Amino acid sequence: MSTSNDEDLLVRLNLLESSVPHAWVSWDDPKTIHVEKSTCEDILPKGDYRLENMVTGECLKDILSYYQNISNTTQETNFTIKNNGQVCDVTCASILKEGEVKSLWFVIPEKDNSIFYLQNAAHDFRSPLASILGVVNLMHHSIKNDEDLDRGEMTTYLDMIKVNTDKTLRLADEIMELAEIESESYDLKMSPIVVKDFVSNYLATHRLLTLKKKIAVQFESDLNSEAMINESKLTRALDNIMSNAVKFSKPESNIQVQLAEENDTVRVTISDQGIGMTPDILKNVFVKFGSSKRDGLDGEPSHGLGMSIVQQIMRLHGGHVEITSKEGMGTSVSLILKKKQ
């Protein structure tokens, strides 16, 4: 859930443009919605709906909790519904006005959610590109008007261009990788690897991730279980998890990496001592471009794609990812891999 001081839901709609399917919803009873107006009649036509018929039990609990906290500032949440035979991702923005709850639901079919993601990606690209353009315009103005530019000033300008170019390239890389692994034709090549050796080699060759903040990484294991692994993709998953652990941890803290066997699986768990996540951030952590994205303690940028990529990589491996976190007490991320049979 996220909040904003903006009390006009039309602004939210305008940000996403009218091409995004949406519905205006009144919500007098927590468990019942009334769709007043809809641009997605094939998915969510006008009428009354019982939420329990559209969402799963766990999701219903989250929605009801969200409903109880709706106030006179716009608040958002994300969930999935199934209606008229279609599964859809919903971004819901709600506000309490004159004693009535009004909501704007952005309804994106799972098979067509690229529209929503592209618009969010465009928004994230815009900021660094605008910064680059601003610096280039400053330099152009100075050169055109024969103004003196000392080396220190020029270096500052070039550093700003480099930082924002790096941000843009990282976002482009993340989008391209997510598109690749979500492709129906993508074939993940795997081979049997001892999980302990893979994790140990990863930590040894990626020490720079933790050196800057002098974060100590603790890892010991005597397990020799093998799993079917794609080294490149699982390395990317560990990169995303470890970079998050470092990003949200204070200097000279610890990260603990553990292995455990559970029946026919091997669990790789990375636990940090960082700032952790609120329940609202945690429940949206796998939502692409979702409200869980936030800058790191040193201002490191986030685009909200990292954990989505991890989730997809684990699905391709026939496994899954689990996350536990408590605000102010750190986060633990577990990758569950199937043992080689």
N, C-alpha and C positions, 0 to 999 in steps of 0.2 A: 504494500500500500504506500502511496506517496501523496503528499499534500501540496497545495499551492494556494496562494492568496488570490488567485484569479477566480472570480465568482461567476464568470460567464462561460458556460460550456461551449458556446459557439466558437470561442477563440480556439478551444481544443480541436474542434472540428475543422476550422480553417487551417490549422497547422498541418493537418493530415490531408487536406484538400477533399473536395466532395466526391472524388472517385472511390474513396474507401467506403465499403458497405457499412451502414450504421442504422441504429434504431434509437428513437427517443422512448424512454421507459419511465413510467410512474411506478412507485414502489411503496404502497401503503402498508401492505402486510409483508413482513420479512421473508415469508416463504412463497409469496406470489408476486409476479410482475405483470404489468399491463403495458403492452407495446402500443403506443399512441400513433407513431409514425415510423415507417420503415422503408429504407431503400434496398432492402434485401428480402423481398417478399417470398422468394423461393426457399429461404432459410428460416427467417423469423418474421412471418407476416403479422399484421395487427391482430391483437387479441390478448387473452389472459393465459398465463402459464404458471404451472406449479414447478418451482425450481427443482424439487426432488425428482421430477420426471426428466430433467434435462442434464443433471450433473451427478457425479458419484457422491457417496456418503462423505468421504473426507473433504472433497471440494465443497460440498454443501456447508459443512461446519465452518470452513474458511470464509465463505460468502456471508454467512449469517454473522460471523464475527466482524467482518468488514462493515456490514449494514449497521451494526450497533454503534459504530464509531463515525458514521457520516455526520458532518457538521456543516457550518455555514462557509467553510472553505472547501474548494474542490479536492476530492480525494479519489485516487485511482487504485485499481487492482486488476489482476489478470487471472483468467480461468478458462476452462474448456467446457463447451456445451455440445450436446448431441440433439439435433432437432431436424425433423423432416428427412431423416436418413443421412444427414450430413454432420460430420464432426468439425467444429469450428473453434478457433482461438478467439477469445473475447478480451478486449481491453475496455474496462468499465470506468467511466468518470462520473462521480455523483456529488450532489450538493443538497443541503437542506435549506429550503426557502419557504418562508411563511408556513412552517410546520409540515411541509410536504417534501418528500424525497424525489428529486428529479435525476435521472441518469441518462447518459449517452453511451451506448454500447457500440464499439467498433467490432464488427463481426467478420472475421477473416476465415474462410474455409481452409482447412489444412492443406488441401491440394493447390490452393491459390494464395497462400500467405506471403508469396514473394513480393506482392504489391506493398504490403505493410513494411516488410523488411527493407525493401529498396528505398522507401521514403525515409525510414529511420537512418539508413546508411547515408543517404544524400544529406541529411541533416548533420551527421557526424563528419562528413567530408567537408561541409561548408565552412566550419569554424577554422580549421588549420589552413585551408586554401585562402580564406579571407585574410588571415594573418600574413600569409606569404605575399599576397597581392598588395597589402598595405605597406609592407616593408619595401617591396620592389618599387612601388609608387614614390616612396620617400627617397630612395636612392636615385630614381630617374629624375625626380624634381631637382635634387641637388646637383646632379651632373648637367642637366639641361641648363640650369641657371649659373653654372660655373662656380657653385659654392664649394668651399674647401671641405673635404672629408678626411679627417685624420684616420690613421690605421686602426686605432681603438674603436672608433665609431663604426668603421666599415666592418671590423671583426664582429661587433655586437649584432649588426644587421645580418651578417652571414650566419651567425650562430642561431638567430631567430628563424631564418629560412630553413636551416638544417633541422632544427627541432620539429618544426611543423611539417616538413617534408617526411621525416621519420614517422610521425604520427599517422600521416596519410597512407604511407606505404604499409605500415603495420595493419591498419584497418583493411586495406585492399587485400593483403595476404590472408587475413582472417576470413573475409568474405569468400575469397576464391577457394580456400580450404574447405569451408563449410559447404559451399556449392558442390565441391568435388565429392565429399563423403556422403552427402545426402542424395547424390545422383543414383537413380535406380540401376544404372548400368555399372556402378562402381564395384570393382572386385578387389577385395582386400587379400593380399598375399601374406600368408602366415607360415611360421616355422616353429618347431619345438625349441624352447629356450628355458634354461633354469632361471626362474624368476629372481632368486637371490642374486645371481651373477648379473642379470640385466639391471636391477636396481642399483647394485653396488657400482657398476661401470658408469651408469648415468650420473650418480652423485659425484663420482671422481672426476668426470669430464665436464661437469656443469657447476663447479665450485664458484665461478664468478658471480652466479646469481645471488649468493649469500655473503660474499666477501665484503662488498661495499658497506653493508650494515653490521659486519662482524657477527653475523648470526651463526651459531653453532648447530651443525646437523648431526644427529645421533642415529646410527643405524648398526644393528647387529642382528644376525639371524643364522640359524643352523639348519634351516629348511632347504631341501634340495628338490622341491617339486618343480616339474616342468609344466609350462602352459603354451598353448599355440598363440604366438605373438607376432604382430607386425612391428618391427623395431622402430621404424620411422614414425608411425602414427602413435604408438604408445609413448615414445619420447616426447612427442608434441603434447600428449595428455599430461605427462609429468611436468613439462615446461609450464603449462598453464596453471597447474595446481601449485607448483613451487613458486612461481612468480607472484601469484596471489598471496601465498603465505608470507613472502618477503615484503610485498607491497603494503600489507596491513599489519606488519609487526614492527615493534620498536627495535632500535639497534641493540646488539648484544643479548638478544633473547634466544630461545632455542626452538628448533624444529625437530620433531622426532618421527622417524620412519620405521614402521614395523611390518612384519609379515606374519600371517597366521593361516593355518589350514582349517577349512570348514567343509567336511565331507568331500565333495568333488570339486571344491573351489580353493583358490588362493586369494587371500585378501591383502592388498597393499594399502596401508593407512599412513597418511601424512598429517601430522598434528602440529599446529603452531600455537604460540602464546600471544596472538595478536588481538585486535580489537573485537573480533567476532562479528556476528550478524544479528540484527533484530529479527523476530519471527517474520515480519513482512518482507524483509530483504531475502531471508532464507527461502521462503515459499516461492519467490520469483527468480531464484538463482539460475534456473535452466531456461528462462524465457529469453529469446533472442532480442537484443536491444531493450530488455525489460528494465523495470524500475530498480533492479538490484545493482545496476552499474553505478560505480562511485569511484572517485579519484583515490589513489593511495595516500599514505601518511605524508609522503614527500611530493605529492601532487602528480604521481604517475597516472596517466590517463587510462580509462577503461571504456570499452565500447559495448560491453554486455554480451560478448560472443564467446568468451573463453570457456565457460562451463558448458555451454551448448555444444561446443566442439568436443569437449571431454565426453559428454554424454553420448554423442553420436559415435565417437571412436570406440567406446565401450560396447555399444550395441553391435557394432560391426565385429567385435571380438566375441560376441555371444555372451557378454557379461553385463555388468551395470555399475553405476556409481552411486554411493551413498554419502550424504553430508550431514554432520551434526555441528551445531554452533550455538554459542551463547554470548550475548553482547558483553564485551569486556573480559571474556575468558578464553577466547581463541576458537579455532575451527579445526575440525577433523574431516578429511576427505578420504574415502575408501574406494579403491578400485577392486572389483570382484571379478577375477578371471577364472575360467574353467580350466581344471587340470587337464593335461594331456592324458588321454585314455590309453 
